[in-house]
Amino acid sequence: MTVQDDTTTIDGILLSDAAAGKVKALLEQEGREDLALRVAVQPGGCSGLRYQLFFDERSLDGDVVKNFDGVKVVTDRMSAPYLGGASIDFVDTIEKQGFTIDNPNATGSCACGDSFS
């Protein structure tokens, strides 16, 4: 893995240190070592596609699996082309708390920030 400006590349996805730390903390709360963070793109949302980040115990055919600082990150083969170069961060401010995704492959997005085209 290559470290650049507080981010690490995971098969085209950039995961900030803040995001990795939050995932690790959430996994510790779950108390299960068999879970991975799955990053996926699904049809839906106001712009046509939406992001999904969730803990998953499954292993799907064609999954790209990488270990990042003790966190297992999984992307399915259909989502990978949509996520190349995407930056995942965790924001914790008075105005907003949660994971954010900055995706250079998105040509448009909606106001909610959860879907893109």
Protein Blocks (a to p, Z undefined) as FASTA:
>chain_A
ZZeehiaceehiacdfklmmmmmmmmmmnopakbccdddddeedjnopacdddddfbdce
hiacddeehiacdddfklmmmmgopacdddddfkbgcdddddfkbgbdcfkopacZZ
